Amino acid sequence: MTHPEAVTPAPAPDGSFAALGLPEAVLRTLDRLGVREPFPIQAATLPDALRGRHVLGRGRTGSGKTLAFGLPLLTRTAGRWAEPRQPLALVLVPTRELAQQVTQALEPYAEALRLRMATVVGGLSVSRQIAALRQGAEVVVATPGRLHDLVERNACTLGRVRITVLDEADQMCDLGFLPQVSGLLAQVRPEGQRMLFSATLDGDVGQLVRDHLHDPVVHSVDPAGAAVAGMEHHLLVVHGPDRYAVTTEIAARDGRVLLFLETRHAVDRLTRHLRASGVRAGALHSGKSQPQRTRTLAQFKEGGITVLVATDVAARGLHVDDLDLVVNVDPPADAKDYVHRAGRTARAGASGRVVTLVASGGRRETLRMLAEAGIRATVTPVRSGEAELTRITGAKAPSGVPLDGGPAAPRPKNVNEPFRGLGTSKGAPRGGGSGGRTRKAGEARKLAEARRAAQVRRGG
């Protein structure tokens, strides 16, 4: 391939999708859904994508990338009819949740253009997906693993695919899907159009670009880091044992909040504790079945629960209106993970706050990670019950009335008793003195080891 063209800034949108060359059916649907003006990534990429150019698009999560690739894909596919098991356009994404959200976002426009869509992901009925492909679908949105499986079964062939999109390509590479993605791309029409969109364009993504994109035009409308207008970043230095109460009070705030933890076990324990404290919380991680995950996400979006406690499975693809607070109860492993966690708030021009809890011993390492992400965070020591914690996060005391009919969460004799699973372990030393220093050093070492492991996985 030739080298990509120099990164081009987004042209100033003139306030009109019509000026970008979209068909009337799409324009009517945009108007009906209240989508009036293109976001910068859309205004930048739509003209090239509609002309069939190979496109490399970088825009932060929540910047409007789905319509930036989806509207050209649908427009250029309109008027064609797919034979059974032979889609004409393909969107590859890293997770089931993102696949479902991409499908939901594009379905109104596909219906307006009389195009059929199918979603092909793991964790859901494979027989239903095979049936949908057999009936014929012009556009398939898929995760690499399940699509690879169906291709191996001859339930789907990609030889007629003329337009291929890779969304969140860096995450697919991070999850180890590079061989499968490359294998699938090798089966689509070689003269077809390829578009790759992601918040970052580095690491193994470069290999995909070199092997599968030809003379791509590059559009980058956001900084490579997570510095976004309208997004505040706070580093709250918490006394280790007090993390129990601090996290609970933040979760009890008015309004929705997304809490990130490192492990599934910690997610489940915190969720049980919050519900026993009267906080409407739900758990989301890879150990949950797909129906459970779908139901929990729907409850969070619709207000049935106000707190989503999650591992990084929720860091991609999740879009919730009016989510103005994301809390890293456990700091992310590296800058890239921070960017994608932070991208759950301040979406589509809205404002939001990202809060990271850290013990004093892990403060320096976390600040270094934030600097790599291009972030300047406000550092504030806090304790539970303090006005400063409420000012930053809206924290308040929970009702204490259990939601599931069980006993109320026990209040420790010492209000600073640690919550097991939030960076502490049974028998770990507490308080000041050498025990406190040992715990702080251990937390800092754990964070540093996690970051090094992430760098190794990503070829850093």
ZIJOUR-V51930 format. One record per run of one state. SS is the DSSP state (H for helix, E for strand, L for the rest). FROM is the first residue (numbers start at 1). TO is the last residue. If there is no record, write none. Layout:
ss,from,to
SS,FROM,TO
SS,FROM,TO
This chain:
ss,from,to
L,1,7
E,8,8
L,9,17
H,18,20
L,21,23
H,24,32
L,33,39
H,40,50
L,51,54
E,55,58
L,59,64
H,65,77
L,78,82
E,83,83
L,84,85
E,86,86
L,87,88
E,89,93
L,94,95
H,96,112
L,113,116
E,117,120
L,121,125
H,126,135
L,136,138
E,139,143
H,144,152
L,153,162
E,163,167
L,168,168
H,169,174
L,175,177
H,178,185
L,186,192
E,193,198
L,199,204
H,205,212
L,213,216
E,217,220
L,221,230
E,231,238
L,239,239
H,240,251
L,252,256
E,257,260
L,261,263
H,264,276
L,277,280
E,281,284
L,285,289
H,290,302
L,303,306
E,307,310
L,311,311
H,312,314
L,315,324
E,325,328
L,329,334
H,335,342
L,343,346
H,347,349
L,350,351
E,352,358
L,359,359
H,360,372
L,373,377
E,378,382
L,383,386
H,387,393
L,394,432
H,433,457
L,458,460
